[in-house]
Amino acid sequence: MERMKLYCLAHPDSPSAMHRPQLSVRGELWIALLGPSVEDGIVGIGPTVEGALQAFDAQYPAALNP
């Protein structure tokens, strides 16, 4: 959670900072999720917390304008 806090401080206008997605880890991948599930939410996946949050930030605008 500390790494997410640092990422959000460094990127205060990012979707991650504004919406604070849930973070979880599965195997060696981190998942940033906003919504009820991967299928029905906005998700970013990466090998690090920062990678997952960057992927989430990239997916956020596309999810709003399909």
Secondary structure, 3 states (H helix, E strand, C coil): CHHHHHHHHHCCCCHHHHHCCEEEEECCEEEEEECCCCCCCEEEEECCHHHHHHHHHHHHHHHHCC
